[in-house]
């Protein structure tokens, strides 16, 4: 019999990179949702927005995610989310 904690540990290790990725990107989008100023900066100058972080905290995103966010030119947050989702679903 496999103890529940054994399964949970294996699941956590196997999927931790996916969870970390979604958490980092989720934080970027959460900051944009709660702060109009950050959202406008993210849309206008994503490089600077990601460098500054939000409320003194840096975003834990990969170089590929950062490059993706910087490469997208979006007119709104929903447009940015749509383009990010489309790009990530191609992986």
Buried (B, 14 or more C-beta within 10 A) or exposed (E): EEEEEEEEEEEEEEEEEEEEBEEBBEBBBEBBEEBEEBBEBBBEEBEEBBEBBBEEEEBEBEEEBBEBBBEBEBEEBEEBBEBBEEBBEEE
